[in-house]
Amino acid sequence: MKFIIIGLGNLGYTMAKLLTEQGDEVIGVDSNLSRVEEYKNDMSSTICMDVSEFHALSSLPIKEVDVVIVAIGDVLSTSIEAVAYVKQLGAKRIFARTNSRVETAILEAIGIDCIMKPSEFAAEMYSFDVSSSKIEALFPVDDSYRIYEFKAPKVFLGNNIESLKLEDNFKMKLVSVLRPTFQLNMFGNKNNVLKVISDISPQTIINEGDVLVVFGRKEDFAKMKKLIS
């Protein structure tokens, strides 16, 4: 997929880096030249421009990308202007960051595809961090649904996927399984990295160190969390 990310602060840069690592094409845009220079090798390309100017944003391939992400977090007026402009320029899908109830209300009125609330999401992620060492990652889909990554608990080990009955028991849908493998780095040292099992099936056996990726509601995962903590 192709993305434009406007605002390369902590949230924007992290999203750009993760998407690039997944193989997506990312154009990073920021008004801070030092950020643009620093991050230029971490994504497809970076552009320095005044993101509050319509004419500047109109030079971007807004209609050609799949999603435009507005991740500006410091100036409310700039963020709102950028969202309004990219919508006017015909963006297919718009995700935007919000830092307040007022900003959320304005974004809802404009009408975009996803309103990101990083402070609430961070609080949710930290609550999992302090209560379970097995949860690797958490990704919001909307207000109710999440994608979770977690280390397979002991009770899962040696069992095949079918026997776990994740949907029947927890209403969680299995998306993928990641398995640790050794990979040589540029210095010839072995690094332990997680790789997606490409030929996953109901008979795939869960091994120690495997990471399961599941999709479902927060409330349902809360029940499952008791088992994996």
C-alpha positions as CSV (number, residue, x, y, z in Angstrom):
1,M,0.0,0.0,0.0
2,K,1.0,3.6,-0.4
3,F,0.8,6.2,2.4
4,I,1.5,9.9,2.9
5,I,2.2,10.7,6.6
6,I,2.0,14.4,7.4
7,G,3.8,15.2,10.6
8,L,7.0,13.2,11.6
9,G,6.9,13.6,15.3
10,N,6.9,10.5,17.6
11,L,3.6,9.1,16.3
12,G,4.1,9.9,12.6
13,Y,7.7,8.7,12.5
14,T,6.9,5.5,14.3
15,M,4.0,4.7,12.0
16,A,6.1,5.5,8.9
17,K,8.9,3.3,10.1
18,L,6.6,0.3,10.9
19,L,4.8,0.6,7.6
20,T,8.0,0.8,5.7
21,E,9.3,-2.3,7.5
22,Q,6.1,-4.1,6.3
23,G,7.0,-3.3,2.7
24,D,4.6,-0.4,2.2
25,E,5.6,2.8,0.4
26,V,5.6,5.8,2.7
27,I,6.1,9.5,1.9
28,G,6.9,11.4,5.1
29,V,6.1,15.2,5.2
30,D,7.1,17.7,7.9
31,S,7.8,21.4,8.1
32,N,10.9,20.7,10.2
33,L,13.9,20.3,7.9
34,S,16.1,18.6,10.5
35,R,13.5,15.8,10.9
36,V,13.1,15.4,7.2
37,E,16.9,15.0,6.8
38,E,17.2,12.7,9.8
39,Y,14.4,10.3,8.7
40,K,15.0,10.3,4.9
41,N,16.6,6.8,4.9
42,D,13.8,5.3,7.1
43,M,11.0,5.5,4.5
44,S,10.5,5.8,0.7
45,S,11.0,9.6,0.7
46,T,10.7,12.6,2.9
47,I,9.5,16.1,2.0
48,C,9.9,19.4,3.8
49,M,7.0,21.8,3.3
50,D,4.6,24.1,5.2
51,V,1.8,21.7,5.8
52,S,-0.6,24.5,6.6
53,E,-0.5,25.8,3.0
54,F,-3.0,24.4,0.6
55,H,-0.8,25.0,-2.5
56,A,2.1,23.1,-0.8
57,L,-0.1,20.1,0.0
58,S,-1.6,20.1,-3.5
59,S,1.9,19.2,-4.9
60,L,1.7,15.9,-3.1
61,P,0.2,12.8,-4.9
62,I,-2.8,12.8,-2.5
63,K,-5.1,11.0,-4.9
64,E,-2.5,8.3,-5.8
65,V,-2.0,7.0,-2.3
66,D,-4.2,4.6,-0.4
67,V,-4.2,6.5,2.9
68,V,-3.2,10.0,4.1
69,I,-2.3,10.1,7.8
70,V,-2.2,13.5,9.5
71,A,-0.1,13.0,12.6
72,I,0.5,16.6,13.7
73,G,0.4,16.9,17.4
74,D,1.6,20.3,18.5
75,V,-0.6,22.9,16.7
76,L,-4.4,22.2,16.6
77,S,-5.1,24.7,13.9
78,T,-2.4,23.3,11.6
79,S,-3.7,19.8,12.1
80,I,-7.3,20.7,11.3
81,E,-6.2,22.8,8.2
82,A,-4.1,19.9,6.9
83,V,-7.0,17.4,7.3
84,A,-9.5,19.8,5.6
85,Y,-7.0,20.4,2.7
86,V,-6.2,16.7,2.0
87,K,-10.0,16.0,2.1
88,Q,-10.6,18.8,-0.4
89,L,-7.7,17.4,-2.5
90,G,-9.5,14.1,-2.9
91,A,-7.7,11.7,-0.4
92,K,-9.2,8.2,-0.6
93,R,-8.9,7.6,3.1
94,I,-7.8,9.9,5.9
95,F,-6.5,9.0,9.4
96,A,-5.8,11.9,11.8
97,R,-4.5,12.3,15.2
98,T,-6.5,14.1,17.9
99,N,-5.3,15.4,21.3
100,S,-8.4,16.9,22.7
101,R,-12.2,16.6,22.8
102,V,-12.5,19.8,20.8
103,E,-10.2,18.5,18.0
104,T,-12.1,15.2,18.0
105,A,-15.4,17.0,17.6
106,I,-14.0,19.0,14.7
107,L,-12.6,15.9,12.9
108,E,-15.9,14.1,13.4
109,A,-17.7,17.1,11.7
110,I,-15.2,17.1,8.8
111,G,-15.8,13.4,8.4
112,I,-12.7,11.2,8.1
113,D,-12.1,7.4,8.2
114,C,-10.2,7.1,11.5
115,I,-9.6,9.4,14.5
116,M,-6.4,8.3,16.3
117,K,-6.2,9.0,20.0
118,P,-2.6,8.2,20.9
119,S,-2.8,9.3,24.5
120,E,-5.7,6.9,25.2
121,F,-4.0,4.1,23.1
122,A,-0.7,4.6,25.0
123,A,-2.6,4.3,28.3
124,E,-4.2,1.1,27.2
125,M,-0.9,-0.3,25.9
126,Y,0.9,0.6,29.2
127,S,-1.9,-1.1,31.2
128,F,-1.1,-4.3,29.3
129,D,2.6,-3.8,29.8
130,V,2.4,-3.6,33.6
131,S,-0.1,-6.5,33.9
132,S,1.3,-9.0,31.4
133,S,4.8,-9.6,30.0
134,K,3.5,-11.8,27.2
135,I,1.7,-9.2,25.2
136,E,4.0,-8.0,22.4
137,A,1.9,-5.4,20.6
138,L,-1.5,-3.8,20.4
139,F,-3.0,-2.1,17.4
140,P,-6.3,-0.2,17.4
141,V,-8.8,-0.8,14.6
142,D,-11.6,1.3,16.0
143,D,-13.1,2.1,19.4
144,S,-14.0,-1.6,20.1
145,Y,-11.7,-3.8,18.0
146,R,-8.0,-4.4,18.3
147,I,-5.2,-6.6,16.8
148,Y,-3.1,-8.2,19.5
149,E,0.2,-10.0,19.4
150,F,1.1,-12.2,22.3
151,K,3.6,-14.9,23.2
152,A,2.0,-18.4,23.2
153,P,1.3,-19.4,26.9
154,K,2.4,-22.8,28.2
155,V,-1.1,-24.2,27.8
156,F,-1.0,-23.6,24.0
157,L,2.4,-25.3,23.5
158,G,2.3,-28.6,21.6
159,N,-1.3,-28.1,20.5
160,N,-2.5,-27.5,17.0
161,I,-4.4,-24.3,16.1
162,E,-7.7,-26.2,15.5
163,S,-7.6,-27.6,19.1
164,L,-7.2,-24.1,20.6
165,K,-10.7,-23.1,19.4
166,L,-9.9,-19.4,19.8
167,E,-13.1,-18.3,18.2
168,D,-15.3,-20.7,20.1
169,N,-13.7,-20.1,23.5
170,F,-12.7,-16.4,23.3
171,K,-14.3,-15.0,20.2
172,M,-10.8,-14.1,18.9
173,K,-9.9,-14.7,15.3
174,L,-6.4,-15.9,14.6
175,V,-4.7,-13.7,11.9
176,S,-1.2,-15.2,11.9
177,V,1.6,-17.0,13.8
178,L,5.1,-15.6,14.1
179,R,7.9,-18.0,14.8
180,P,11.5,-17.2,16.0
181,T,14.2,-18.0,13.6
182,F,18.0,-17.2,13.5
183,Q,19.3,-14.8,11.0
184,L,22.8,-13.6,10.4
185,N,23.4,-9.8,10.6
186,M,26.0,-7.9,8.6
187,F,28.6,-8.7,11.2
188,G,28.0,-12.5,11.0
189,N,26.3,-12.7,14.4
190,K,23.1,-14.6,14.9
191,N,20.0,-12.6,15.7
192,N,16.7,-14.1,16.8
193,V,13.9,-12.6,14.6
194,L,10.2,-13.4,14.2
195,K,9.0,-14.6,10.8
196,V,5.4,-15.2,9.7
197,I,4.6,-18.9,9.1
198,S,3.5,-18.8,5.5
199,D,1.8,-22.2,5.3
200,I,-0.2,-22.0,8.5
201,S,-3.1,-24.5,8.7
202,P,-5.5,-25.8,11.4
203,Q,-2.9,-28.6,12.1
204,T,0.0,-26.2,12.7
205,I,1.5,-27.0,16.1
206,I,2.2,-24.1,18.4
207,N,5.9,-24.1,19.6
208,E,7.6,-22.3,22.5
209,G,8.5,-18.8,21.5
210,D,5.7,-18.5,18.9
211,V,3.8,-15.2,18.8
212,L,0.1,-15.3,17.9
213,V,-1.6,-12.4,16.2
214,V,-5.4,-12.3,16.9
215,F,-8.2,-9.9,16.1
216,G,-11.2,-9.2,18.3
217,R,-13.0,-6.9,20.8
218,K,-11.3,-5.5,23.8
219,E,-13.8,-7.1,26.1
220,D,-13.2,-10.5,24.7
221,F,-9.4,-10.2,24.8
222,A,-9.6,-9.1,28.5
223,K,-11.0,-12.6,29.2
224,M,-8.3,-14.3,27.2
225,K,-5.7,-12.2,28.9
226,K,-6.3,-14.0,32.2
227,L,-5.1,-17.2,30.5
228,I,-1.9,-15.8,28.9
229,S,-0.7,-13.5,31.7
